[in-house]
């Protein structure tokens, strides 16, 4: 009797140990992935500091932060979209459209506040519409947002009559140039987005629902998650953040330009995937996205300091996107084997 009981306990223990190891393995893999990415960034940063004379200067560091505000700010919500198992190709068009709307409304009514609200609201409306179409009709987000990319860019051209819209209200320029502690408002907006969406992803039920839906939408729905509403909210947040970015960009340029931000969506997706966000959904870390944005920014900044021709920069950005996707695929394969 005693021998049989001991044997049963050994069998139970044998069954439980793999589960325990599997439970510990997931956060360990996440830690290793993030730590490895941070190590790559540190090596890259040190190498650039050594071999490029003007890289490690206060002025260049501030310029580096300002140069990644577009990619960095939008990547915080693109992270949520990708974690949901979706993708949004319309963000660049939303940035251009919202900048034009803000410029037109500000010049028309003479109020910076109303112009900013109009631009951000336009972005939120486009994002929510994308989410509604994807959630309600089950259309693939790649196709839906590709259509929105063309449609919204067209709206930007129509609203601006095909040309850049100059802003006549001086207060509008202060948005992009306002600074605190040596950092401009666009940089602080990016930092705020990283904090807000980092907390949202890691410390709230909303973030857990996003990851659960991206991992298995059917299981999440059975668990009580309103998947349709979740998608509309996430895409709406993506539109709002793109709207904020578009308004700040228009303020920095002093005009609403319908031609701006071409190809921005690919740079944002590259930064997210490079930062460990799974294209298949269900996996995302705000720290990884931050490091991915900084790696992209450092590479772009270094090419600028070295006066690398623009067409070669396209090659480098394309190579980074390809490597990021290949890295994502390798991690998926490793997780499946584990």
BELNORGI-V553795 format. One record per backbone hydrogen bond with DSSP energy under -0.5 kcal/mol. NH is the residue of the N-H (numbers start at 1). CO is the residue of the C=O. Records with the same first field share a line. If there is no record, write none. Layout:
NH->CO + CO
This chain:
5->1
6->2
7->3
8->4
9->5
10->6
11->7
12->8
13->9
14->10
15->11
16->12
17->13
18->14
19->15
20->16
21->17
22->18
23->19
24->20
25->21
26->22
27->23
28->24
29->25
30->26
31->27
32->28
33->29
34->30
35->31
36->32
37->33
38->34
39->35
40->36
41->37
42->38
43->39
44->40
45->41
46->42
47->43
48->44
49->45
50->46
51->47
52->48
53->51
55->52
56->52
57->55
61->57
62->58
63->59
64->60
65->61
66->62
67->63
68->64
69->66
72->68
73->69
74->70
75->71
76->72 + 73
77->73 + 74
78->74
79->75
80->76
81->77
82->78
83->79
84->80
85->82
86->81
94->90
95->91
96->92
97->93
98->94
99->95
100->96
101->97
102->98
103->99
104->100
105->101
106->102
107->103
108->104
109->105
110->106
112->110
115->111
116->112
117->113
118->114
119->115
120->116
121->117
122->118
123->119
124->120
125->121
126->122
127->123
128->124
129->125
130->126
131->127
132->128
133->129
134->130
135->131
136->132
137->133
138->134
139->133
144->140
145->141
146->142
147->143
148->144
149->145
150->146
151->147
152->148
153->149
154->150
155->151
156->152
157->153
158->154
159->155
160->156
161->157 + 158
162->157
163->160
165->256
166->164
167->254
170->168
172->169
173->170
174->170 + 171
175->172
176->172
177->173
178->174
180->183
183->180
185->178
187->184
188->184
189->185
190->186
191->187
192->188
193->189
194->190
195->191
196->192
197->193
198->194
199->195
200->196
201->197
202->198
203->199
204->200
207->200
208->204
209->205
210->206
211->207
212->208
213->209
214->210
215->211
216->212
220->216
221->217
222->218
223->219
224->221
225->220
227->225
230->226
231->227
232->228
233->229
234->230
235->231
236->232
237->233
238->234
239->235
240->236
241->237
242->238
243->239
244->240
245->241
246->242
247->243
248->244
249->245
250->246
251->247
252->248
253->249
254->250
255->250
256->165
257->255
258->256
260->257
262->259
264->261
266->263
267->263
268->264
269->265
270->266
271->267
272->268
273->269
274->270
275->271
276->273
277->272
278->283
281->278
282->83
289->285
290->286
291->287
292->288
293->289
294->290
295->291
296->292
297->293
298->294
299->295
300->296
301->297
302->298
303->299
304->300
305->301
306->302
307->304
308->303
312->309
313->309
314->310
315->311
316->312
317->313
318->314
319->315
320->316
321->317
322->318
323->319
324->320
325->321
326->322
327->323
328->324
329->325
330->326
331->327
332->328
333->329
334->330
335->331
336->332
337->333
338->334
